[in-house]
Amino acid sequence: MSSALMQNYGTRELKFDHGEGSYLFTKEGERYLDFGMGIAVNSLGHCNPKLIDALTLQSKRLWHTSNLYNIEAGEELAAKLVANTFADRVFFCNSGTEAIECGFKAIRRYFHDKGLSQRNRIISMTGAFHGRSLAAIASAANPAHCEGFIVGDPGFDQAEFGNIDSLKALISENTAAIVIEPVQGEGGITVASSKYLKAVRELCDSHDILLMFDEVQCGIARTGSLYAYQQLGVSPDLLASAKGLGGGFPIGACLAIEKVALALAPGSHGSTFGGNPLATAVGNAVLDELIDDIFLSNVRDMGAYFKKELELLVERFPTLLCEVRGLGLMLGLYCLTDAGQLIARLQNHKLLVVKAGANSIRLLPALNVSKEEVDSALEILTKALIEIENN
Ligand SMILES: Cc1ncc(COP(=O)(O)O)c(C=O)c1O
């Protein structure tokens, strides 16, 4: 029977029935080791008991009231994010795209309120991904995502990721902000250097330009600090967060410093579901687990171990692999062989990973993944690479 769904995701054969920790299970009881985690969403693995408790408890009290009323769990989650980041204020929404959209709107309104409406252009980076709304695709400027969707000049310019001269050349009296993923995800895992981000920050400060980080994928402890910027040593003015924040429950957040947050005055922006009691109750439970030195140092240690072992695979298979990139448990394995073929073989051996960029695979295990699970993934990778080598 043909599907009633729109075909934007293509055909998907694999179907899961339930999940537990690092594993997904089919109805037939086949077990898959999940190192994609819903593309960095299930931060604490599948069906984490603490998240189930938080969701169950909240579901018995109150599901939804709208933002016409004060939402206790949302106040609490915002306060936690503010206490643990550069931000003074938080806006809650339901996805990464919406967090980006909120940031872009706040940026434009901020300059508009200062009487500088002509300062409305936002510079993004090559290889970026900021979501699938019109503004998000226009900003990232990936031709495959933009085709047939963008009309006119939507107000974005694009600099080369990591190249400060390319950025300098684009700055004009119309530049309002720069948006960067400190660790790029969809475009292929690439970490921005501290030196580059510091130079970007200086450029912003000297031109009164706002700096926005997109940490939708690299945030929420994925790299071993709550947000990646915290170990890269450069603070933004705005930050988009989502994915891992709800551990699988949809939530997004736009974080901002006070002067920018003030631009979103009452009535200027909103979301029916944003900051809903269920989503923010789960978000609180996620943050309570992550904001813990031992948890974060485990992510760093496990990430360092995994990266070192992947580098050994690159040495062992020099005709198939070329490089490992990434921070913490956000790792990219750059391939010389076809990444799609490797992913298919891994799936045959019951390991799930995600493609990134032109020819790399992303390894995004649960942040509480065990060493045994990392070793299992390495074993399967080795098996699949030997198969390809022998073919
Ligand atoms: C860096 C980044 N920004 C934004 C988004 C969009 O998030 P969402 O799909 O939740 O709208 C993504 C999603 O993959 C992302 O990786």
The ligand as an ORCA input file, in Angstrom:
! r2SCAN-3c Opt
* xyz 0 1
  C      22.765     23.137     13.453
  C      21.291     22.955     13.211
  N      20.501     24.031     13.220
  C      19.175     23.934     13.035
  C      18.584     22.710     12.807
  C      17.099     22.608     12.585
  O      16.506     21.997     13.665
  P      15.034     21.338     13.525
  O      15.137     20.229     12.547
  O      14.705     20.911     14.928
  O      14.127     22.420     13.063
  C      19.377     21.556     12.783
  C      18.780     20.237     12.507
  O      19.426     19.297     12.125
  C      20.773     21.685     12.988
  O      21.575     20.616     12.964
*
